[in-house]
Amino acid sequence: MIGDGLLLMVLGMGVVLTFLCLLFGLTTLMGKVVPAGPAPAPKRAPSSRPSSSDDATLVAVISAAIAAHRARG
């Protein structure tokens, strides 16, 4: 009875170990065979200051949001 349980445990652990080793090997092989993705695009330098039209638009949007919030309640 206990011997059957131990045999089942060893067989189960062996199957899992075999599967994990196979998975590791295939993953490593695919990493060498399949090329990496495209190189990342270079990042643009951020502008030092947004333009005044952007500032005016931002102020208008924030003012409208505040007015809408106050009107709700």
C-alpha positions as CSV (number, residue, x, y, z in Angstrom):
1,M,0.0,0.0,0.0
2,I,2.7,2.5,1.0
3,G,5.0,1.2,-1.7
4,D,2.4,1.8,-4.3
5,G,2.0,5.4,-3.1
6,L,5.8,6.0,-3.1
7,L,6.0,4.5,-6.6
8,L,3.2,6.8,-7.8
9,M,4.9,9.8,-6.2
10,V,8.3,9.0,-7.8
11,L,6.7,8.5,-11.2
12,G,4.7,11.7,-11.0
13,M,7.8,13.7,-9.9
14,G,9.8,12.2,-12.7
15,V,7.2,13.1,-15.3
16,V,7.1,16.7,-14.0
17,L,10.9,17.0,-14.0
18,T,11.1,15.5,-17.5
19,F,8.5,18.0,-18.8
20,L,10.2,20.9,-17.1
21,C,13.6,20.0,-18.6
22,L,12.1,19.6,-22.0
23,L,10.3,22.9,-21.7
24,F,13.6,24.6,-20.6
25,G,15.5,23.1,-23.5
26,L,12.9,24.1,-26.1
27,T,12.7,27.6,-24.7
28,T,16.5,28.0,-24.9
29,L,16.5,26.6,-28.4
30,M,13.8,29.0,-29.6
31,G,15.6,31.9,-28.0
32,K,18.6,31.1,-30.3
33,V,16.7,30.3,-33.4
34,V,14.0,33.0,-33.5
35,P,15.5,36.5,-34.0
36,A,14.8,39.2,-31.5
37,G,12.2,41.8,-32.2
38,P,13.0,45.1,-34.0
39,A,15.3,47.6,-32.3
40,P,13.4,50.1,-30.2
41,A,12.9,53.5,-31.8
42,P,15.1,56.3,-30.5
43,K,13.3,58.6,-28.0
44,R,12.7,62.2,-29.0
45,A,14.1,64.9,-26.7
46,P,11.3,66.5,-24.8
47,S,10.7,70.2,-25.7
48,S,11.8,72.6,-23.0
49,R,8.5,74.5,-22.9
50,P,5.1,73.8,-24.4
51,S,3.8,76.5,-26.7
52,S,1.4,79.2,-25.5
53,S,-1.5,77.8,-27.5
54,D,-1.1,74.6,-25.6
55,D,-1.2,76.5,-22.3
56,A,-4.3,78.4,-23.3
57,T,-6.1,75.1,-24.4
58,L,-5.1,73.5,-21.1
59,V,-6.4,76.4,-19.0
60,A,-9.7,76.3,-21.0
61,V,-10.1,72.5,-20.4
62,I,-9.3,72.8,-16.7
63,S,-11.7,75.7,-16.3
64,A,-14.5,73.8,-18.1
65,A,-13.9,70.8,-15.9
66,I,-14.1,72.8,-12.7
67,A,-17.3,74.6,-13.9
68,A,-18.9,71.2,-14.8
69,H,-18.0,69.8,-11.4
70,R,-19.4,72.8,-9.5
71,A,-22.6,72.7,-11.6
72,R,-23.2,69.0,-10.7
73,G,-23.5,69.6,-7.1
